[in-house]
Amino acid sequence: MDSTHDGYITDVAYIDNYYEQLSPLAINYLAALNGHLPRNPDDFDYCELGCGNGLSLVVHAATHPGGRFTGIDVIPDHIARARGLADAAGLTNLALYADSIADWVARDDGQKFDFIAMHGLYTWVSDAVRADIHRFIERRLKPGGLVLVSYNAKPGFSAREPLRNIMRRFATPLSTNPLERAHLGLSYLRLMLNAQVPFFRLNPELAKYAESLFDKDPHYIAHEFFHDDWHIFGVDEVAGAMQNSGLAFAGTLPLWQNHADIDVPANVSGLFNAQTERVTREVHKDFLYNTVFRTDLYVAAPADAAPLPRTETLAAMCFRAAVPATDVQFAPLAGANQLSLNTPLHRTVFALLQDQARTFADLAAQPALAGHGRDDLVAALTQWVLSGQVRPTLPAPLPPSHPVIAATNRALLAEAFAAGDRDGALLLSPCYGSAFWFDKTQALALAVLADPAAGEAGATLAELMKHCGLSMEEDGRALDEEALANLAMDLSDDLEASGALTQARLLGVVG
Ligand SMILES: C[S@@+](CC[C@H](N)C(=O)[O-])C[C@H]1O[C@@H](n2cnc3c(N)ncnc32)[C@H](O)[C@@H]1O
């Protein structure tokens, strides 16, 4: 028999995922890019609703020491796993609750948040739970606070609705077990795909999407399609609901969709530029691009509040070049239109951010940029960020060797090796307030390099391998000191040769 909470399956765990877009730093940049003041990175409260196994929260709590983090999820096993990881990392700024959102709506403890984030929640819950999400926001978001929400979007996902419906119609009467239902639903699709039925012949894009589902984890299939609720929203519908909760639309992902000079192709830009209301522009873009999924930002502000100048909202945010000068790509930026980074202004901005992080205000005050207008400077900087070659950074990041970072990396590594079916391991990037995936063995070697307590490399490796539950035997014999030292050297050589070390340095994972 399956168990549910308000129609949401609670007896099947969701897959492990990390989402950089939920990082307070990333949310702050998205807000500032759209003319909204970022929250104070040194002192803030952050809540993730439906936080699942807590991977994102653990990464963000470890890398944002100025934040106090809260995670809420109704599945106790999810919270138990998140807690296990947070405890192993020794995090003191993360509180986790195996509660429903309704529990928090009913509780009147006065706790309020600068950030409320939710990923993979809004579409899959009942109207009643969505109403609780809105009540939670209304009661617990600070003035000027930011909400990041993602959902299956119109019009792109609407076309996929028949696939969900037919899988459920077929599988639900045959089993009460959500994972079995997922397998049964997929087997039905396989039959229809192989038979090349008219539905798939006439809808080749849906056939492609259906094929892609066979590569997914059954736990994902169960959570995507087999809850009672699955609501596909237009951005205007979500914006309307948020407006009723006192929030205004404040931006969207991917980042290029916030750059009005490249977010639509030139042949239709005239039509779009006549459209000044942002949410309406977003609705048109969703039609243009057949959007299937949206991640949007809202701010606690009246819907008609005018955005502030970017020069003001970006002023205190820090930026740094994320590639060496020798590797810079000046090619026109991808987007619906093309923008070049190969101008004297772009080159000067990049050079000034090459060896040190600077706030926008500091950058703008540099003599090398005298004579350039502030708006041009904002455009050049944000275009660099769009290209991924300059990144927002935290103003005072912990060093990669900091005990909290090292302990969290160890916990993430142990978790990755314990999850036998996962190829990669996450390692923290304290300066970018996030984490990046590495091959597990390379992650182990990087953790040896980054370990602050590192003495002799072989001994550090042995200690980490033990921590991760890895065998230290070869041909049935325990590796001795010399063998461990050689292994550490081989791993280190492989890091250099494969480019993983350079990559890890660029990403701020090792110093
Ligand atoms: C699809 S998972 C997404 C997990 C994670 N945010 C991610 O994207 O990987 C949705 C999560 O929301 C939680 N959830 C669903 N309904 C909830 C409710 N009413 N209160 C609290 N959590 C809920 C589920 O337990 C589940 O972990």
The ligand as an ORCA input file, in Angstrom:
! r2SCAN-3c Opt
* xyz 0 1
  C      10.504     16.329     -6.101
  S      11.076     16.505     -4.487
  C      12.276     17.767     -4.685
  C      13.356     17.680     -3.664
  C      14.465     18.706     -3.858
  N      13.957     20.050     -3.647
  C      15.046     18.548     -5.259
  O      14.656     19.325     -6.141
  O      15.866     17.657     -5.452
  C       9.787     17.420     -3.621
  C       9.959     17.391     -2.126
  O       8.887     18.130     -1.515
  C       8.490     17.461     -0.333
  N       7.089     17.805     -0.026
  C       5.993     17.502     -0.762
  N       4.881     17.965     -0.143
  C       5.290     18.576      0.987
  C       4.615     19.251      2.048
  N       3.305     19.380      2.033
  N       5.351     19.754      3.053
  C       6.712     19.629      3.059
  N       7.387     18.988      2.088
  C       6.701     18.477      1.068
  C       8.656     15.996     -0.660
  O       8.791     15.197      0.472
  C       9.890     15.990     -1.551
  O      11.058     15.734     -0.825
*
